[in-house]
Amino acid sequence: MSAVPAPETGPDAGAVWHYGDPFGEQRAAANDAVVVDRSHRAALTLTGGDRKSWLHNISTQHVSDLPDGAVTENLSLDGQGRVEDHWLQTQLDGLTVLDTEPSRGEPLLTYLQRMVFWSDVAVEAADLAVLSLLGPRLTDVAETLNVGPLPAELSAVALPDGGFLRRLHGVEMDLVVPREQAAHWKKRLTDAGVRPAGVWAYEAHRVAARRARLGVDTDERTIPHEVGWIGSAVHLDKGCYRGQETVARVHNLGKPPRMLVLLQLDGSAERPSTGDPVLAAGRTVGRLGTVVDHVDEGPIALALVKRGLPADTELTTGGEQEVAAVIDVGSLPPPDVAGAGRRAVEQLRGGAR
C-alpha cells in the first residue's frame, strides 16, 4: 500500500491521508473494521491528588468525581464564553489523560500549568499515540486481540503493557498507547484483519455524524451552544468557571447566533476551502468548516450558519470557488425551546400589558 500524506497546510499535516483507495477505506469503516493512525494528536497527563477538583474548577465539564474508567469531552472558554480548547478526557488508574488537536497541545499545556498555583497537580506532555478504530466488526477484533470485553460507551479499560482502550459512540474506539508501541499495535490489528485507513476516512465519518472539530469547524467567535457541545462537553449544573456567564445566559435567556449544519455541495465544481464564507443571495450567512468527499454522500461539509436560516435557502460558497450548496434538513437543530429565564421574561411582559 502506498501511503499518501495529508495536506501540509491542513490540520492533519504529518498523518496519512489515505492508502491509495480512500473510498474503499471508507466503505470498510462502514461495513468491516479499520484502524486510523491519529498519533499526531497532542496528549497531556495530569497527576496529583487535586487534579480532578482543580480541573473541575477551570473547565466546563463536571469532572470532580469522575469514576475510574470514565471518558468525557471538556472545554476551556475565554471570559466571553468563546471556545479556546476542546479535548477528550480519560480517567484511569489515578491518572487523567487529555488528548486534543495537534496545534493546541502546547497552548493547552501552557495554560494548564499556569493555572496550577498551589494545587497538588502536575501537568506534563505525554508521548502517547491515538489509534482510532471504526467499524461494526470491532467486537470480533477485541476478542482476537485478547483485550477482554469491550468497554461500555464513554468508558475505558487499561491495557496490560500501558495505555488504554476507550469506547466512544457506537462503532468508534481508540487505542491510546505509548508511542513506541504504536507500530506493534498496528501490526496486531492488521494481522487480525483490520484494514489500515487514512484520516480522510475518519474525517468523512466525523462530518457525516455532524461532530465539530476545534479550529476547523469553529472560529474565534464560537460558543459551545452553536456546535452541539452543551451536555457532551459542558455541564449546566456546576460551579463557576471562566465563561460560565455566557453559557448560562444563552441557555436561559437567548439563542446562539449560529448553528452547525451539514451541507451537500455541488460535486461538479472544485471543492471550496475551510473558512470560506457561505452566501445567500450574495450576503454572508455563515462560515464553511470541514470539506470532505464521502463515499455515499458525495462532497459534504460542516458549516456554521445564521441560526434560523431556512433549510431551502439557496446557498453558495465564497472564496476562490463558488460552489452551490444546500442544507441537509436532518442536520438542523431542533426547534428553539425557551429556557426558564426566557419564559419568565415573557410572562412578566405579558402581565405588564
N, C-alpha and C positions, 0 to 999 in steps of 0.2 A: 504494500500500500504506500502511496505517495502522500505524505503529509503536506497540506497547503497551509501556510501560516495565515493567521488572522491579519487584517489590515493594520499596518503600523500606526495609522492615525486614529484608530478606534480604541475603545476601552479594553479590548481583549488582546492587545499587542503582546506578542510573545507566546500566545497559545496557538493550538492547531485549529484552523477554521473548518477544515474537512479533510477527508482521506481519499478524495477523488470521486466520491459518489454521495454528494450532500443529501439528495432526496432519498436515496436508498438508506442512508443513515437515519433520516427522519422516520421513514417507514418502519425500520427496525425498532426505533424508540417507541413507536405506537403499538407494534404487534409482538415484539420479542423482548430484547434487553440490550442496552448499550451502556458503555462507560465513556464519560466525557471528562477529560483531564482539565480541571479548573484550578490547578495548583498555582496559577498566577494571583489568585485571591490572597489578600493580606490577612494574617491571623495574629491575634494577641491573646495572652493568658493573664488572668487575674488570680492572685493568691492572697492569703491573709484572712484573718478572722472577720474583718469588717467588709469584705469585698461585696457581699450581697446587699447589705443595708446601705453601703456607700453608693453603689451603682444605682440602687433604687431611688436615691435622692437626687441624682443628676440626670436621669433618663426618663423616658415616657412610659415604660412598661413596669408592671408590678412584679419585682424580682426579689424582694427582701426575703421571701420564704419559698423560693423555688425548690422543689424536691430534687433529689439526686436523679439524674437522667432526663430532666426537663429540657425542652428546646423551645425557644421563642424568638420572635423578632423584637427589635428595640430601636429607639431613635434618640438622637441628640438634636435639640432645637436651639435656635438663637432666641434672643429676647423678644422677638416679634412672632414667635411660633413657627418660623420657617425651618424646614428640614436642613440640617447640616450633615448628619451622618445617619446611616441605616446599617444595621448589622444583624447577623444571626448569632444567637447566644445559646451555648450548650453548657449545662451544669452537670458535672460528673466527677465523682471521687475527690471532692474537696478542691476542685479546680473549675474556674469559669473560663470558657474559651469563646472568644468573639472572632468572627470572620466577616470581612467586608470587601468592598470594591478595591482593586489594586491601587488606585490613585488615592484612596482615603486611609490607607494603613498608617502612614507617618503622621498625617494631621490628627487622626483619632488617637494615636499613641501619645502625641504631644499634649493634646487636650486633657486626656485622662490623667496623665502623670502630673499635669499642672494642678489638677483638682484634688489630689490626694491629701495635701496638708498633713494633719496629724493622724489620719486614719491608718489602721493596720491593713494596708493594701499595697501590693506590688504589681505594677503593670509592665509587662515586657512583650516585645515582639516574639513571635513563635515561628519556628521553621516547620510549619505543617502544610501538607498538600491536601487539597479538596478534590476527590474523585467522585463525580456525580453519576448516579445510576438511574436510568429511566427504562420503563417498560413493564409489561404485565408479567413477565417471566422471572421477576426478581425473587419471588419466594423460592422457586426451584434453585436459583443461583445461591441464595443464602444457605440452603441445605447442603449444596455441593461444597461450599467453602467452609462448612462446619463452624459457622458463626452463631449457631443456635437459632431459636425462633426470631422472626423479625420483630423489632421493637414496635410498639404502638405508634400511631401518628403523633408527631411532635414530641418524640422521646428518643433517647439514645442509649446504647449499651457499649461498655468498654470492650476493647479488643485485647487479647492476651498479650500481644507484643507492643502495646502502645497505640494510642489513638482510639477512635470510636466509630461506630456505625450509627447514624441517625436517620430516622424516617421523617420525611416532611409530609407531603399530602399525596394520597393515592399511590401512584406507582413511581414516586420520586424518593430517592435516598441519597445520602452522601457518606462516603468513607473519608474520614478526616484522620490522616496518618502522618507520622514523621516523614519528612520529605525524602529521606534516604530509603524509605520503604515503598515509595510510590511505584517504582518500576516493578518491584516484586508483586505488589497487589494487582497491578495492571496485567501482568502475565498470568497470575492465578485466575483473574476474571476472564481473560481471553481463552485460556485453556478450558474454562468451564462453558465456553460458547457465547460469551458476551462480546458483542461487536464493538470495536473502538469507533467513536464518533467524535466529530469536532464540535466546537462551541456553536457553530451555525445550527446544529440540531437542537442544542439546548435552548438557544435564543428563540428558535421557531416555536418550541414547546412553551416557553415562558410567555411570549407575546400572545399566542393563541389562548393562553389561560388568563390573559389580561393582568399580569403581575408587573408592577412598575419596577424599574431599576434606577437606583440613585445615580444622578449625574447624566443619565441618558434620557429617561422619561420624566425627570424632574429638572427644574431650573432653580435659580436663586430665590424665586418667589413662592415656591411650592410649600403648601401646608399639608399636614397629614390627611385631612379630610378629602382632599382633591384626588388622591391616588389610592384610596381604599386601605389606608394604614390604621384607621381607627379600629380598635379591637385587636387586630393581629399584632400591632406594634405599639399601640397607645392604649393604656388602661385609663378609663374615665373616672375611676373611683380610687384615687391615690393622692398622696400629699403633694406639696409644692415641688415644682421643678421649673427650670428655665423654659419660658414659652407657654406655660400652662394656661395663662390668662387668655391667650388667643384660642387655644384648644377649647376651653370651656365656653368662651363667648360664641364661637362659631357653632359649637354643638347646641348651645341652649337658645341663642337669640338669632343667629344669622344663618346664611347658607354659604358654602365655599364658592368663591368666584368662578372656579373652573371644575371640570370633571374629566376623568380619564376614560377615553373611549377607544375602541378598536376601529381602524379604518381599513376598508377594502380599497386598494389602489388599482388604477388602470395599468394592466400588465403589458400594454403595447408601448409604453413610454419608458424612458430611462428612469431609474429609481431616484427619488428625492433623497435628501440627506437629513439626518438628525439635526434638529434646531431650526429647520426651515419653517417659515410661517405657514399656517393653514388659513386659507382665504375663503370668504363667502362674498360673492359679487365684488371682488377686489378689495374687500375690507378684512383686515386681520382679525380672526376669531379664535386663534389658537396657535399651538406650537407642536411641531412634529417630534416624536421621540424615536424609539427603535423602529427601524425599517428592515424587514426580512422577507425572503421568499419562502413560503410554506408549501410543503408537498401537496396538500389538499386545498388550501385556501388561496394559493397564489400569493402575489405580493400583498402584504399586510403591514400595518404599522400601528403603534400606540400613539395617541395624541392627547394633549391637554387642550381642551376647547372650552369656550364660554359655557357656563352652566345654563341649562335650559335650551340650548341650541336644538332646534327640531331635527329629528333623525333624517328627514327627507331634504335637508338643506343641500344644495349643490355646492360642493367644495372643490377647491384646487389647492395644490401646494405652491408656495412661492419659492424664492431662491433661484438657483440656476435652472432647475427643472420644474416646469409647470405640469403637474400631473393631476388628473381628475381623481377624486376620492369620494367615498360615501361612508357614512357611519353605519357600522353593524348594529342593528337595532338591539340585539341581545346583549350588547355591551353597555347599554345605557344604565346608569344607576337607577334605583327605584325612585318613584315619585317622592318629592320632598315631604317629610312629616315634621311639623313644627315641634321644636323642643319645648320643654316645660316653661322656660323663660319666655319664649315667643308666645306661647298660649296665654301666659299671664298678662303680657303686654296687650295682646289683642282683647282679652277680657276687660282690662282696665279701660282701654279705649272705647269698647262697646258700652261700658257703664257710664262713660262721660258724656255720651250723646244725649 
